Amino acid sequence: MKLQNSAAKLFIPDQADLAEALPRTTALCIAAHQDDIEIMAYAPIIECFGKTDKWFTGVTVTDGAGSPRSGVYENYTDENMKVVRAQEQKMAAEIGRYSAQFLLAYKSSEVKAPRNETLIDELREIILACSPKTLYTHNLADKHDTHVAVALNVIRALKGVPKEKRPEKVVSLEVWRSLDWLRDEDKLVLDTSAHPNVSAAILGVYDSQITGGKRYDLATVGRRLANATFFASHDVDEAESVTYGLDITELIDGDVDPCDFIGGYIDEFRAEINGRIAALS
C-alpha cells in the first residue's frame, strides 16, 4: 500500500505480510494524535489482545509536531518530536499486539482544512483494505479541533465506501471531553477492566507527553474508574473500569447532518435535566 506522505509509515508488529495483516483486522481505530488510540480505544485493543480471530489496527493521522515539551525534550524541534512520537506509537502497537499501525504524518492544518480529498481518499483506501467489523474514531462533541476534523473526515471517507463493504458499526469515543453527559440509554459502555498492566504499559510509553507535563496515563485510568463507579447510583458496579462511546453508524448510512446528529443528543440531555428539575420543584 502506497501512503501519501513521504514521512508516513506502516508498522506491522508481528511482521506478517501486508496481505495478511490488514484483512485480518476486525477493529479499526482512526485517531488524530499519537496516544489518542490508547486513551480512547483500550476496550477494542484488549478485546483483540492475544486472539487469533480478532485483530486491532490503529491509524494515527497527524505527525506529532505540535506537542508540548519540557524536561529532556525541552529543546527538541518539531522534527525531533515527530520521530519521538512515531517511535512511541510503534512501541504502543507492539505492546498491544496490534495487527498493524498506520502513521499517516499529516500536519494538523491539513487535517482541519475543508474537504481534504487526499486524506479522505487515503482513509477510504485503508478502510477498504482492513474491512473491519467495527470502526472507532473521535466524537463530534470533543473540544479538540483536530479530533473533530478527523471524525468528520472518517465519516466522509466511509460515505464513499460501498455499503456492502462498510463496517457493521461505527463508534465515537472520548478523549478531550468525556461522554458522561450522554443519557445512560444513549451510552455505549465499553469494559476496560481487563489486563490493567497492558493499559498502563501502552499509556506509559508516551514519555514525551508525560514528561512534558501531561499525565494522560493517570487521567485516562482515572476517567475509566470514575465512569464505572458513577454510571449507576443504585447498582453494584458491573465493571471496574469503562469507557463511554456513542454509536454514529447512522451518519454513515443516512443523510443526517453531523451538527443535527450531535445536537439531538444535546437536546435530549437538556430535556432530561429540565425534566428532573421540574419534577422535583
N, C-alpha and C positions, 0 to 999 in steps of 0.2 A: 504493500500500500504506500503510495507516494503522499507524503504530508506537504502542506502548502508552504510552511515557513522553513527557512534553511536551518534554524535552530531547533525545530521540532524533533521529538524523539518518540519512539515506540519501544517500551521496555516490557519484555516477557520474562517474569521471574524464574519460571522453571525451564526456560529456553526451548519451549515447544515450538514447533513450526507455526508460522503465521496462519497457515491454512487450518491448523487445529486450534490455536489459542483464541482466535476471535469467534468462530462459530460455536464454540462450547460455552460461550457467555450466556448466563441466564439472568444476571442482574447487571445493569449498566448504570453508572452514575456519571453525570456530566456536571462539573463544578467549575467555579471561576478560578480559585486560587489553590496553590499547594497548601494542604491541610484541611481545606473545606470538605473534601471527601471523607476524611477520617472523623471530622467533627459531626457531620450530619448523617452519614450513611453507614454507621457502625452496625446497625441491625442487619442489612443485607450482606455486609462484609462477613460477619460472624456466622450468618446462616449458611454461607458458602464455604467457610473455613474448613479445610481438610476433607471436603467432599469430592467425590468423583463425578457426581451427576449435577452439581451446582457450582457455578463459577462466577466470580465477580470481576468486572473490568471497570477501571476508572479512566476518566478523561479530565485532565486539568487544562483549562483553556488559555489562561494568561501566563506570562513569562516570569512573574515574581519580582519584577524590577522595582516596584514602588513600596516594598515592605519596610516597616520601621526597623531600625538597627541601633544597637548600643553594645557596650562591652567589647568583646573580641571582634565584633562585626561593625563597630562604630565607624571605621574608616573604609569600609567596603564600598565600592562603587556599585551602581546598578548592575553592571556586567558581572561583577563578582557575586552579587546576590542572586542573579539568575542561575548561576552554576550551583551555588549552595542549595537553593530551594529545589532545584531539579534533583539534586542528589538526595535530599531529604524525602522528596516524594517517592523516589525509587526505593529507598530503604523501607518506607511505609508499605509499599506494594509488595516488597519481598517478605516482610514480616507477616503481612496479612494474607499472603499466598494468593494474590490476585492472579487472574488469568492473564491480564495484560494491563499496562498503564500507558495511556497517551499523554504526552506533554506537547501541547499544540503551539505554545510560545507566541501567542498574540499579545500585543500591547492592550492595556485596559481601554485606551481611547479607541482602538479598533473594534473592540467588543461592544462598546457603547455607541458606536456610530450607527446611524439609522440604516437598516437594511444592508448589512454587510453580507453580500451574497456569497463571497468567498468562504466566510466562516459557516454560513448556513449550509452551503453545499458540502463542506468538509464534514460537518456534524452529521448530515444526512448519509454520507458515504460510510461513516463509522457505524451509525445505527444499522444500516443495511448489512454491513459486514459482520456485526456482532449478533444481530437479530435477537435481542434479549426478550425474555418474557415480561420483565418489569424494568422500566427506566425511571431513575431518580434524578432530580435536579433541585435547584433553589426554589423558594416560594415567592410568590408575587408580592407579599407583604413585607419581605425583607427590606431593611433600611440601607443596604449597600447597593449603590447604583450598578456596579459591575455584576453583582449576583442577580439582580432583576434582569439585566440585559442578557445574561447567559440563559436564564429561564425563557425569556421571550424568543431568543434565537433557537433554543431547543424546540419550542412549540412550532416556530416557522419551519424548521427542518423536518419535523415529524409530519406536518401537513403535506409535505412533498413526498412522503413515503407511501407507496401503495397500501391500501387498507389491509390487505391480507398479510402484509409484512410488518405492520406496526406492532409495538409491544401490546400485550394484553392490558397492561395498566401503566399509567404514568403518575408518579408520586412526587410531590414537592415537600421539601424538608426544611428544618430550621437551623440557621446559623446566626445571622445578625438581627434576629428578632425571633423570640420564641413563638410557637404556635399554641401556647397555653390559652390564649384569648378565644380560640375557636370553641363553639359549643361542643360538649362532650360527644354528642351524636355525630358531629362532623369530623372529629379527630380520627386519624389512623394511629393506633397506639402500637408502636414497634418495640419489641422487647430487646433491650441492650444489656441484659444481665450476664450473659454467658462470657466466659473467658476474660474476666477483668484484667488479667495480666496482658492479654493481647491488646486490649483497649489502651492500657497505659503505655505499652510499647510503641504502638503506631502513632499515638499522640506525642509521645516523648521524643521521637526522632527530630521533631521540629525545633531544634535548639536555637536556630536563628531567631525564631519568634519568641520563645520562652526567655532567652537571654535578652532579647530586645524589649522586654518589659510587658509582654502579653501572655499571661498564664492561661492560654487556651486549654492546656491539658487539665488543669484543675477546674476551670469554669465549665468545660464540657461535661465532665463527670458530675459536677455539682448540679448542673441543669437536669441531667438524666435522673439523678437521685431525687431531685425535687419534683420532677414530673411524676415519678412513680408514687411518691408519698402524698402529693396534693391532688392526685387525679380524682379520687373518690373519698369524700369526707366520712362516710358511714360504713365503708367496707375495708376489710383487711387487704393490704397490698398483694396483688397477684404477681407482681414482678418487682425486683429490687431497683431496676433501672430501666427507663423507657425514653424513647424519642418520639415526638409527635410528627405526623405527616398529614398532608391533605391530598386527596385524590384529584388530579387535574385532567384525567383522561378525557373528560367532556370537551376540553379546549382543543383536543386533537381531532376528535371525531365530528365535532359540530362547528358552527359558525359563531360561537359565543365570543364576545369581545372580552379580552383579559381584564379590563377595568370593571366591566359589568360583572364578570365572574367573581373576582375577589371582593368587589363591592357588595355583592349579595350576602357573602358571609359576614362582612362588617355590619350590614343592616340587621342580620339575624342576631348578632352579638348585642347590638344596641337594643333590639326589641326584647331580648332575654333580660337584660339589666333593667330596662324600664318596667317590664312586667313584674319583676321581683319587687322592685321598689314600690310600685303601685299596690301590689298585693299586701305589702307589709305597712303601708301608710295609713 
